[in-house]
Amino acid sequence: MKTHWVNITKGDKESFFVFYDAIYRSLFQYGMVIGKDREIVKESIHILFYELWEKHERLPQEIKDPKFYVFVWLKRIIYRQLKSQQSSLESILNEPFEESVEDQKIKVEEIIEKEQLLHAALAKLTKKQRHYIDLKFFQNKSYEEIATEENAAVRTVYNVIYEAIKSLKGNLTPILIFILNYYK
């Protein structure tokens, strides 16, 4: 990750795309913890990567943890997005408080750990189950959309996703609750 970061600062587009692919899901999950609004989080991530590329020549090359650096950057963008959407004094007063750097780092590490557990559990599913889970929870498609796209019956889609969740349930109950709450 650090190598890609240094290459990005030098203008390497390939490293930029690899970095994007490697970190997008973690950023999205972290963003959902902060922003709770799927569209704001997606928009904020797009803004982050746009700014990252636009400012790549001015970025510091020697940072300890590029992942943590972009997580903090994303948090600031989300707060900026939320603030621009707030119209009443009450919503301004309810703005989230700034957490300590240590608390932020702990949250990032917890999200990364949950993501690793999730990927390990997903790897145990069949290819079809993984694909349907990805479509439903990560691409936010409805059962009907999945059925149409996969040329399958809606009931089949329900059953495949049900069986996948059932097989994940034992090891990943807290992670499933997280996914089901944020990826409805």
Buried (B, 14 or more C-beta within 10 A) or exposed (E): EEEBBBBBBEEBEEBBEBBBEEBEBBBBBBBBBBBEBBEBBBBBBEBBBEEBBEEBEEBEEEBEBBBBBBBBBBBEBBBEBBEEEEEEEEEEEEEEEEEEEEEBBEBBEEBBEBBEBBEEBBEEBEEBBBBBBEBBBEEEBEBEBBBEEBEBEBEBBBEBBEBBBEBBEEBBEEBBEBBEEBBE
